[in-house]
Amino acid sequence: MKKNFLILLILPLMAALASCCGPKDGTYTFTLLTTNDVHGCYFDSTYVGDRTKNSLLAVSHYADSVRNAVGEENVILVDAGDCLQGDNAAYYFNYVDTVSDHVYARMADYMKYDAVVVGNHDIETGHPVYDRIVREMKTPFLAANTPRDDNGKPYFQDYVILKRHGIRIAVLGFTNPNMKNWLSEEYWHGMSFESLLPFVQEYVDDVIAKENPMVVIAAVHSGTGAGDGSMLESQGLDLFNSLNGVDFLVCSHDHRPYVAEKEDICLINSGSHCRNVGQGTVTLEIKDGKCVSKTLDAALVPVRKDRVNNEMKAMFQKDYEAVKAFTVRPVGELKTELRTRDAYMGMCDYVNLLHAVCLEVPEADLSFAAPLTFNGYVKPGVLTYNDLFTIYPFENQLYVVEMTGKEIKDYLEYSYSAWVNTVSGRGDEHILKIADEPDPRTGQKRWSFVGRSYNFDSCGGLVYDVDVTAPAGSRVVIKSLADGSAFSPDAKYKVAMTSYRASGGGGIMREGAGIDTDSISDRIVARYPEIRELLHEYLKAHGTIDSEVIGDPALIGEWHFTPAAVSGRLMTRDMELLFGRK
């Protein structure tokens, strides 16, 4: 009797409590703010000179202005990944100062992010870095599609439930499923990665059944894509066209500012590097504790880089000063200017330097390298560590991989097929694969490459020509090795390349050379630290970067676009379309 009596007392109390905690009847409006692909743009300074750049300081200013306008409880702030790599500050706190709490963890908490998604470049930093972020950052670090090898549960937190005005809002996070094609297993050991289709829908369904949210946000570190199911790394529009029960789909990865809207779902991709903030609005009408109507809209808001949160800037000033002191220290002398744009026309000092650094490792016979920034420039004079970020902006390691001569030839054919067209030398042909279309990343109306220029690999240690009048697949004519000895399709060579390329990045190893990158470890004969650090070691050993030394044909070989009369004229015109007249 006593037990039954207690139950009779408790049930009304539980019902009253549920009624109290649930939303009252009325209209509620929430503003979703999104960022993605911040790539280490924490501070508004370029560290050298007095130039400023877009930063989290400016995003914080905008987010606070929205909170002041609509009320802090009505704002949701989400980042869709790639926050731990790409800038001096990220590098410094990833690998130099590993004792202090990571500056990004502290900034994300200060800015009151409700969730941050794990990106592929976040995984690229390695277990010590991203595991540290999980420990130090109060903001949830989400990636539901990362089942652990030991128990099948997500390696990272899968979702978070926000409670605002009694309304439950679910934010689910998912990372890029193509990780294994870019990164070696040492970066992600202990977990695997599920394709977002159909995984996201299944996970959303489970969360809705379990948590009963009235608003659902799915944030994915995945490119917008074409919506045709063809790209594992860019499944944004595939999800947008198929998801049910999701109000906002936040995309990222391809740095493409983009918004799409339907009556029941909005897609937001803010681009990259804090240039825009994605902004979505959801308005709910609640009656008898239930949502009876919902309206959505979305837009992109350009961020003013000069309007920063000065309180935040002052709070993190000591961190900025530490990063600056590290990156402006002299590391050597540059005797020739380095222009990444010169790489599109043929051999140049910039790519010669990369080849020279790679070929210094004793195991390497040959090397593959590509321009890693679209239009970077380093002037001659004293080099600082900051300049090394311009020369080599990524944290790729150097691998030496065994390949046959035929595989090397097929690799180069594939690379140049994405780089140049077959031309006759008559009319208004384009030798470079370019198009007069707005850049999908910046929206600028200018000529741009159809493919990604960081996949335009050339080979160091070979002597060869690329005949632009020959059809794709038959352009590369290899004459010899750099020392004059014969090159054989049947012989095996040890080729230095980035860990990104060896693991399948850009598809050149798999699609071009026909090598199964899932088994690349069987071919790796040597692993070295990050290439930027190898560049730093090169400067310690040589003191200077001299064009005659890094361009020595006996070391790096020689290659040319041929016939020169055709390639030279057409190349000059295409370069003017891309960059204007000098």
C-alpha positions as CSV (number, residue, x, y, z in Angstrom):
1,M,0.0,0.0,0.0
2,K,2.8,2.4,0.9
3,K,4.6,1.7,-2.4
4,N,1.4,2.4,-4.4
5,F,0.7,5.5,-2.4
6,L,4.2,6.9,-3.2
7,I,3.7,6.2,-6.9
8,L,0.4,8.1,-6.8
9,L,2.2,11.0,-5.3
10,I,5.2,11.0,-7.6
11,L,3.3,10.7,-10.9
12,P,1.6,14.0,-10.6
13,L,4.9,15.7,-9.6
14,M,6.7,14.2,-12.6
15,A,3.9,15.4,-14.9
16,A,4.1,18.9,-13.4
17,L,7.8,18.9,-13.7
18,A,7.7,17.9,-17.4
19,S,5.1,20.6,-18.0
20,C,7.3,23.2,-16.3
21,C,10.4,22.2,-18.3
22,G,8.7,22.0,-21.6
23,P,8.1,25.0,-23.9
24,K,5.2,27.3,-23.2
25,D,2.8,28.1,-26.0
26,G,4.1,30.8,-28.3
27,T,6.5,31.7,-31.1
28,Y,10.2,31.1,-30.8
29,T,13.0,32.1,-33.2
30,F,16.5,30.8,-33.1
31,T,19.5,32.0,-35.1
32,L,22.1,29.5,-36.2
33,L,25.6,30.9,-36.8
34,T,28.1,28.6,-38.6
35,T,31.8,28.6,-39.4
36,N,34.0,26.0,-41.1
37,D,37.5,25.5,-42.4
38,V,38.9,28.2,-40.1
39,H,42.3,26.6,-40.7
40,G,44.1,28.3,-37.8
41,C,42.9,31.8,-38.5
42,Y,42.7,32.6,-34.8
43,F,44.4,36.0,-34.8
44,D,43.8,39.0,-37.1
45,S,47.5,39.7,-37.8
46,T,49.7,38.1,-40.4
47,Y,52.6,38.3,-37.8
48,V,54.8,40.2,-40.2
49,G,54.2,43.9,-41.0
50,D,50.9,45.6,-40.2
51,R,48.6,43.6,-42.4
52,T,45.4,42.2,-41.0
53,K,43.3,39.1,-42.0
54,N,40.0,37.5,-41.2
55,S,40.0,35.7,-37.9
56,L,38.0,34.2,-35.1
57,L,38.3,37.6,-33.3
58,A,36.1,39.1,-36.0
59,V,33.7,36.1,-36.0
60,S,33.4,36.6,-32.2
61,H,32.5,40.3,-32.7
62,Y,29.8,39.4,-35.1
63,A,28.4,36.5,-33.0
64,D,28.2,38.8,-30.0
65,S,26.4,41.5,-32.0
66,V,23.8,38.9,-32.9
67,R,23.5,37.7,-29.3
68,N,23.0,41.3,-28.2
69,A,20.3,41.8,-30.8
70,V,18.2,38.6,-30.4
71,G,19.3,37.3,-26.9
72,E,22.1,34.9,-26.1
73,E,19.7,32.0,-25.5
74,N,18.4,32.3,-29.1
75,V,21.8,31.9,-30.8
76,I,23.4,28.6,-31.7
77,L,27.1,28.7,-32.8
78,V,28.5,25.7,-34.7
79,D,31.8,25.0,-36.5
80,A,32.0,22.2,-39.2
81,G,35.6,21.3,-38.9
82,D,39.2,21.9,-40.0
83,C,40.1,24.2,-37.2
84,L,43.5,22.8,-36.0
85,Q,45.7,23.3,-39.1
86,G,46.7,25.9,-41.7
87,D,48.3,28.8,-39.8
88,N,51.3,29.6,-37.6
89,A,49.1,29.7,-34.4
90,A,47.7,26.2,-34.9
91,Y,51.1,24.8,-35.7
92,Y,52.7,26.4,-32.6
93,F,50.1,25.0,-30.2
94,N,50.0,21.7,-32.0
95,Y,53.7,20.9,-31.9
96,V,55.8,23.6,-30.1
97,D,53.9,24.6,-27.0
98,T,52.3,21.3,-26.0
99,V,52.2,22.1,-22.3
100,S,49.7,25.1,-22.3
101,D,46.1,24.4,-22.9
102,H,45.6,24.6,-26.7
103,V,44.7,28.1,-27.8
104,Y,41.9,26.9,-30.1
105,A,40.2,25.0,-27.2
106,R,40.3,28.1,-25.1
107,M,39.0,30.3,-27.9
108,A,36.2,28.0,-28.8
109,D,35.1,27.9,-25.2
110,Y,35.4,31.7,-24.9
111,M,33.3,32.2,-28.0
112,K,30.6,29.9,-26.6
113,Y,30.6,27.5,-29.5
114,D,27.8,24.9,-28.9
115,A,29.6,22.3,-31.0
116,V,32.7,21.8,-33.2
117,V,32.9,19.0,-35.8
118,V,36.1,17.1,-36.5
119,G,37.6,17.8,-39.9
120,N,40.1,15.7,-41.9
121,H,42.9,18.3,-41.3
122,D,42.1,18.0,-37.6
123,I,42.7,14.2,-37.8
124,E,45.9,15.0,-39.8
125,T,47.4,16.7,-36.7
126,G,47.6,13.2,-35.1
127,H,46.3,11.6,-32.0
128,P,48.4,13.7,-29.5
129,V,46.8,16.9,-30.8
130,Y,43.2,16.0,-31.3
131,D,43.0,13.8,-28.2
132,R,44.4,16.8,-26.3
133,I,41.6,19.0,-27.7
134,V,39.0,16.5,-26.6
135,R,40.5,16.6,-23.1
136,E,40.9,20.4,-22.9
137,M,37.9,21.9,-24.8
138,K,34.6,22.1,-23.0
139,T,32.8,22.6,-26.3
140,P,31.8,19.2,-27.7
141,F,34.1,17.9,-30.5
142,L,31.7,15.8,-32.7
143,A,32.1,13.0,-35.2
144,A,29.5,10.3,-34.9
145,N,30.8,8.3,-37.9
146,T,34.1,7.2,-36.3
147,P,33.4,3.8,-34.8
148,R,36.2,2.6,-32.5
149,D,38.0,-0.6,-33.4
150,D,37.6,-2.0,-29.9
151,N,33.9,-1.5,-29.1
152,G,32.2,0.1,-32.2
153,K,31.2,3.2,-30.3
154,P,32.1,6.6,-31.8
155,Y,35.6,7.7,-31.0
156,F,34.4,11.3,-30.7
157,Q,31.2,12.6,-29.1
158,D,28.3,12.0,-31.5
159,Y,25.8,14.7,-30.7
160,V,24.7,17.3,-28.2
161,I,21.2,18.3,-27.0
162,L,20.7,22.1,-26.4
163,K,17.8,23.2,-24.2
164,R,16.5,26.6,-24.9
165,H,13.2,27.9,-23.5
166,G,12.3,24.3,-22.9
167,I,12.8,23.5,-26.6
168,R,15.3,20.6,-27.3
169,I,17.7,21.3,-30.2
170,A,19.9,18.4,-31.5
171,V,23.3,19.1,-33.0
172,L,24.9,16.1,-34.7
173,G,28.4,16.0,-36.1
174,F,30.0,13.8,-38.7
175,T,33.5,13.9,-40.2
176,N,34.7,13.2,-43.8
177,P,34.5,9.5,-44.6
178,N,37.3,9.7,-47.2
179,M,40.0,9.9,-44.5
180,K,41.8,6.7,-45.4
181,N,42.5,8.0,-49.0
182,W,44.4,11.0,-47.6
183,L,46.0,9.9,-44.3
184,S,48.1,7.0,-43.3
185,E,46.7,4.8,-40.5
186,E,49.0,6.2,-37.8
187,Y,46.9,9.4,-37.8
188,W,43.6,7.6,-37.2
189,H,44.5,4.2,-35.7
190,G,41.8,2.9,-33.4
191,M,38.9,4.1,-35.5
192,S,37.3,3.9,-38.9
193,F,35.1,6.2,-40.9
194,E,31.6,5.5,-42.2
195,S,30.2,7.0,-45.4
196,L,27.6,9.7,-44.7
197,L,25.1,7.9,-46.8
198,P,23.0,6.3,-45.3
199,F,24.7,6.8,-42.0
200,V,23.5,10.3,-41.2
201,Q,19.9,9.5,-41.8
202,E,20.0,6.5,-39.7
203,Y,21.7,8.4,-36.9
204,V,19.3,11.3,-37.1
205,D,16.4,8.9,-36.9
206,D,17.8,7.3,-33.7
207,V,18.5,10.6,-32.1
208,I,15.0,11.9,-32.9
209,A,13.4,8.8,-31.5
210,K,15.6,9.0,-28.3
211,E,15.7,12.7,-27.6
212,N,12.5,14.1,-29.3
213,P,14.2,17.4,-30.5
214,M,12.1,20.1,-32.1
215,V,15.1,21.4,-34.1
216,V,17.8,19.2,-35.7
217,I,21.1,20.4,-37.0
218,A,23.4,18.0,-38.9
219,A,26.9,19.5,-39.2
220,V,29.2,17.5,-41.6
221,H,32.8,18.0,-42.6
222,S,31.9,17.2,-46.2
223,G,32.0,19.3,-49.4
224,T,28.9,20.5,-51.0
225,G,29.5,18.4,-54.1
226,A,27.4,18.0,-57.2
227,G,24.6,16.0,-55.6
228,D,25.1,13.0,-58.0
229,G,26.6,10.6,-55.5
230,S,29.9,10.6,-57.3
231,M,32.2,12.0,-54.5
232,L,32.7,10.3,-51.2
233,E,34.5,13.5,-49.8
234,S,31.7,15.8,-50.9
235,Q,28.3,14.4,-50.0
236,G,26.6,17.7,-49.0
237,L,24.0,18.0,-51.8
238,D,23.5,14.2,-51.7
239,L,22.4,14.6,-48.1
240,F,20.4,17.8,-48.8
241,N,18.4,16.0,-51.4
242,S,17.7,13.0,-49.3
243,L,17.6,13.8,-45.6
244,N,14.4,13.8,-43.6
245,G,13.9,15.3,-40.2
246,V,16.9,17.7,-40.5
247,D,16.3,21.4,-40.4
248,F,19.9,22.7,-41.1
249,L,22.7,20.8,-42.9
250,V,26.0,22.5,-42.3
251,C,28.7,21.6,-44.9
252,S,32.4,22.5,-45.2
253,H,35.6,21.0,-46.6
254,D,35.6,22.4,-50.2
255,H,35.8,26.1,-49.1
256,R,32.9,26.8,-51.3
257,P,30.5,29.5,-49.9
258,Y,27.1,28.1,-50.7
259,V,23.5,28.2,-49.5
260,A,20.5,26.1,-50.6
261,E,17.0,26.2,-49.3
262,K,13.9,24.0,-49.4
263,E,10.8,24.3,-47.3
264,D,11.9,21.7,-44.8
265,I,15.7,22.0,-44.9
266,C,18.5,24.5,-45.5
267,L,22.1,23.8,-46.5
268,I,24.8,26.3,-45.4
269,N,28.5,26.2,-46.3
270,S,30.2,29.4,-45.1
271,G,33.4,28.9,-47.2
272,S,36.6,29.1,-45.2
273,H,39.1,31.2,-43.3
274,C,36.5,33.2,-41.4
275,R,35.5,35.2,-44.5
276,N,31.8,34.5,-44.0
277,V,29.5,33.4,-41.3
278,G,26.6,31.2,-42.3
279,Q,23.4,32.4,-40.7
280,G,20.1,30.4,-40.5
281,T,16.9,31.3,-38.8
282,V,14.2,28.9,-37.6
283,T,10.9,30.1,-36.2
284,L,8.7,27.6,-34.3
285,E,5.1,28.0,-33.3
286,I,4.4,25.9,-30.1
287,K,0.9,24.9,-29.1
288,D,0.0,22.5,-26.2
289,G,3.7,21.6,-26.0
290,K,4.0,20.6,-29.6
291,C,5.5,22.3,-32.7
292,V,2.6,23.1,-35.0
293,S,4.6,25.1,-37.6
294,K,8.2,25.8,-38.6
295,T,9.8,28.2,-41.0
296,L,13.4,28.2,-42.1
297,D,15.8,30.5,-44.0
298,A,19.5,30.8,-44.5
299,A,22.1,33.2,-45.8
300,L,25.8,34.1,-45.8
301,V,27.1,37.1,-44.0
302,P,30.5,38.6,-45.0
303,V,32.8,39.1,-42.0
304,R,34.4,42.5,-41.5
305,K,38.0,41.6,-40.6
306,D,38.6,45.0,-39.0
307,R,35.7,44.6,-36.5
308,V,37.1,42.4,-33.8
309,N,36.2,41.5,-30.3
310,N,38.8,43.6,-28.5
311,E,38.2,42.0,-25.1
312,M,39.0,38.6,-26.7
313,K,42.0,40.0,-28.5
314,A,43.4,41.3,-25.2
315,M,42.7,38.1,-23.4
316,F,44.7,36.1,-26.0
317,Q,47.4,38.7,-26.7
318,K,50.1,36.7,-24.8
319,D,49.4,33.7,-27.0
320,Y,49.7,35.8,-30.1
321,E,53.0,37.2,-29.0
322,A,54.4,33.7,-28.3
323,V,53.3,32.6,-31.8
324,K,54.8,35.7,-33.4
325,A,58.1,35.4,-31.6
326,F,58.4,31.8,-32.8
327,T,57.5,32.5,-36.4
328,V,59.5,35.7,-37.1
329,R,62.9,34.3,-36.0
330,P,65.4,34.1,-38.9
331,V,66.1,30.6,-40.3
332,G,68.3,31.3,-43.4
333,E,68.7,33.3,-46.5
334,L,66.8,33.2,-49.8
335,K,68.9,34.3,-52.9
336,T,66.1,34.1,-55.4
337,E,62.4,35.0,-55.4
338,L,59.9,32.2,-55.1
339,R,56.6,32.4,-57.0
340,T,54.2,29.5,-56.9
341,R,52.5,30.7,-60.1
342,D,55.7,30.0,-62.1
343,A,55.1,26.3,-61.5
344,Y,52.2,26.2,-63.9
345,M,54.5,27.1,-66.8
346,G,57.2,24.5,-66.2
347,M,60.3,24.2,-64.0
348,C,60.7,27.0,-61.4
349,D,62.7,27.8,-58.3
350,Y,59.7,27.1,-56.0
351,V,59.1,23.5,-57.1
352,N,62.8,22.9,-57.6
353,L,63.3,23.7,-53.9
354,L,60.7,21.1,-53.0
355,H,62.4,18.5,-55.2
356,A,65.8,19.4,-53.8
357,V,64.6,19.0,-50.2
358,C,62.9,15.7,-50.9
359,L,65.8,14.3,-52.9
360,E,68.2,14.9,-49.9
361,V,66.8,11.9,-48.1
362,P,69.2,9.0,-48.8
363,E,66.5,6.5,-49.9
364,A,65.0,8.7,-52.7
365,D,65.8,8.2,-56.4
366,L,63.0,10.5,-57.6
367,S,60.5,12.9,-56.1
368,F,57.0,14.2,-56.8
369,A,56.0,17.7,-55.9
370,A,53.3,20.3,-56.8
371,P,52.6,24.0,-56.1
372,L,50.8,24.1,-52.8
373,T,49.4,27.7,-52.9
374,F,47.7,29.2,-55.9
375,N,49.7,32.4,-56.0
376,G,52.3,32.5,-53.1
377,Y,55.4,34.7,-53.1
378,V,58.5,34.9,-51.0
379,K,60.9,37.7,-51.7
380,P,64.7,37.3,-51.6
381,G,66.5,38.2,-48.3
382,V,66.5,36.9,-44.8
383,L,64.0,34.1,-44.3
384,T,61.9,33.7,-41.2
385,Y,60.1,30.6,-40.0
386,N,56.9,32.5,-41.1
387,D,58.1,32.3,-44.7
388,L,58.3,28.5,-44.4
389,F,54.5,28.5,-44.0
390,T,54.2,30.2,-47.4
391,I,56.6,27.8,-49.0
392,Y,55.0,24.8,-47.4
393,P,51.6,25.4,-45.7
394,F,50.6,21.9,-44.8
395,E,51.8,19.4,-42.1
396,N,52.4,16.6,-44.6
397,Q,55.1,14.0,-43.8
398,L,57.6,12.8,-46.4
399,Y,57.3,9.1,-47.5
400,V,59.5,7.2,-49.9
401,V,57.5,4.8,-51.9
402,E,58.7,2.0,-54.2
403,M,57.2,2.3,-57.8
404,T,58.0,0.7,-61.1
405,G,59.0,2.9,-64.0
406,K,55.7,2.2,-65.8
407,E,53.8,3.3,-62.7
408,I,55.8,6.5,-62.6
409,K,55.1,7.2,-66.3
410,D,51.4,6.5,-65.8
411,Y,51.4,8.8,-62.7
412,L,52.9,11.7,-64.6
413,E,50.5,11.2,-67.5
414,Y,47.6,11.4,-65.1
415,S,49.0,14.5,-63.4
416,Y,49.5,16.4,-66.7
417,S,46.1,15.4,-68.0
418,A,44.6,17.4,-65.2
419,W,47.0,20.3,-65.9
420,V,47.1,20.9,-69.7
421,N,45.0,20.4,-72.8
422,T,46.1,18.8,-76.1
423,V,46.6,21.7,-78.5
424,S,47.5,22.1,-82.1
425,G,49.0,25.6,-81.9
426,R,46.3,27.2,-84.0
427,G,43.5,29.5,-83.0
428,D,42.5,30.5,-79.5
429,E,43.3,27.3,-77.7
430,H,44.1,27.1,-74.0
431,I,47.1,25.1,-73.1
432,L,46.2,25.2,-69.4
433,K,43.0,23.6,-68.2
434,I,41.2,26.8,-67.2
435,A,37.7,28.1,-67.5
436,D,36.2,31.6,-67.4
437,E,34.0,30.9,-64.5
438,P,33.7,32.3,-61.0
439,D,36.0,30.7,-58.5
440,P,33.8,28.3,-56.5
441,R,35.7,29.1,-53.3
442,T,35.9,32.9,-53.5
443,G,33.2,33.8,-55.9
444,Q,35.6,36.0,-57.8
445,K,34.8,36.4,-61.5
446,R,38.0,35.4,-63.1
447,W,39.7,32.6,-65.0
448,S,40.6,29.7,-62.8
449,F,41.8,26.1,-63.1
450,V,39.3,23.4,-63.6
451,G,41.2,21.1,-61.3
452,R,43.1,21.7,-58.1
453,S,46.6,23.1,-58.8
454,Y,48.0,21.3,-55.7
455,N,47.6,18.1,-57.7
456,F,49.8,19.3,-60.6
457,D,52.8,17.0,-59.8
458,S,56.0,17.1,-61.6
459,C,59.0,14.7,-61.1
460,G,62.4,15.5,-59.8
461,G,65.3,13.3,-60.7
462,L,64.1,12.6,-64.3
463,V,64.8,14.2,-67.7
464,Y,61.6,14.3,-69.7
465,D,59.4,16.3,-72.0
466,V,55.6,16.8,-72.0
467,D,54.3,17.1,-75.5
468,V,51.2,19.3,-75.4
469,T,50.3,18.3,-79.0
470,A,50.0,14.7,-78.1
471,P,46.7,13.2,-76.6
472,A,46.3,12.6,-72.9
473,G,48.1,9.5,-71.8
474,S,50.8,9.8,-74.5
475,R,52.4,13.1,-73.6
476,V,55.3,12.3,-71.3
477,V,58.5,11.2,-73.0
478,I,61.1,10.1,-70.4
479,K,64.7,10.4,-71.7
480,S,66.8,9.4,-68.7
481,L,67.4,9.7,-65.0
482,A,69.1,13.0,-63.9
483,D,72.5,11.4,-63.9
484,G,72.1,10.3,-67.5
485,S,71.5,6.7,-66.9
486,A,68.7,4.9,-68.6
487,F,65.1,4.9,-67.2
488,S,63.3,1.6,-67.5
489,P,59.5,0.9,-67.2
490,D,60.4,-2.4,-65.6
491,A,62.9,-1.2,-63.0
492,K,61.9,-0.2,-59.5
493,Y,62.6,3.3,-58.1
494,K,62.2,4.8,-54.7
495,V,60.0,8.0,-55.0
496,A,59.8,10.7,-52.3
497,M,56.3,12.1,-52.0
498,T,53.9,13.6,-49.4
499,S,52.1,11.3,-47.0
500,Y,48.9,12.9,-48.5
501,R,49.8,11.7,-52.0
502,A,51.0,8.3,-50.9
503,S,47.8,7.7,-49.0
504,G,45.7,8.5,-52.0
505,G,45.2,12.2,-51.9
506,G,44.3,13.6,-55.3
507,G,43.7,10.1,-56.7
508,I,46.9,10.2,-58.7
509,M,48.4,7.1,-57.2
510,R,45.2,5.0,-57.5
511,E,43.7,6.4,-60.7
512,G,47.0,7.3,-62.5
513,A,49.6,4.8,-61.3
514,G,47.1,2.0,-60.6
515,I,48.4,1.5,-57.1
516,D,46.0,0.3,-54.3
517,T,46.7,3.0,-51.7
518,D,44.9,0.9,-49.1
519,S,48.0,-1.3,-49.1
520,I,50.6,1.5,-49.6
521,S,52.4,0.5,-46.4
522,D,53.8,-2.5,-48.3
523,R,55.6,-0.1,-50.6
524,I,56.8,2.5,-48.1
525,V,60.6,2.2,-47.6
526,A,61.1,5.3,-45.4
527,R,59.1,7.8,-43.4
528,Y,60.3,11.3,-42.5
529,P,59.0,14.2,-40.4
530,E,56.8,17.0,-41.8
531,I,58.2,18.4,-45.0
532,R,58.3,21.9,-43.6
533,E,60.6,20.7,-40.9
534,L,62.8,19.0,-43.6
535,L,62.9,22.4,-45.3
536,H,64.0,23.9,-42.0
537,E,66.7,21.2,-41.7
538,Y,67.8,22.0,-45.2
539,L,68.3,25.6,-44.3
540,K,70.3,24.6,-41.2
541,A,72.6,22.5,-43.3
542,H,73.0,24.9,-46.3
543,G,72.2,28.3,-44.8
544,T,70.9,29.6,-48.1
545,I,68.5,28.7,-50.9
546,D,70.3,29.3,-54.1
547,S,68.6,28.8,-57.5
548,E,71.8,27.2,-59.0
549,V,72.0,24.7,-56.2
550,I,68.3,23.7,-56.0
551,G,68.0,23.8,-59.8
552,D,71.1,21.6,-60.5
553,P,70.1,19.3,-63.3
554,A,72.4,16.6,-62.0
555,L,70.1,16.5,-58.9
556,I,66.6,17.3,-60.0
557,G,66.8,16.5,-63.7
558,E,65.0,18.6,-66.2
559,W,61.6,18.7,-67.9
560,H,59.9,21.0,-70.5
561,F,56.6,21.5,-72.2
562,T,57.1,20.9,-75.9
563,P,57.1,22.0,-78.7
564,A,58.4,25.2,-77.2
565,A,57.1,27.4,-80.1
566,V,53.5,26.3,-79.3
567,S,53.6,25.9,-75.5
568,G,55.4,29.2,-74.9
569,R,53.0,31.4,-76.8
570,L,49.8,29.8,-75.5
571,M,51.2,29.6,-71.9
572,T,51.9,33.3,-71.9
573,R,48.3,34.1,-72.9
574,D,46.8,31.7,-70.4
575,M,48.9,33.1,-67.6
576,E,47.7,36.6,-68.4
577,L,44.1,35.4,-68.2
578,L,44.8,33.9,-64.8
579,F,46.9,36.6,-63.2
580,G,46.9,39.6,-65.5
581,R,49.8,41.2,-67.3
582,K,53.0,41.7,-65.3
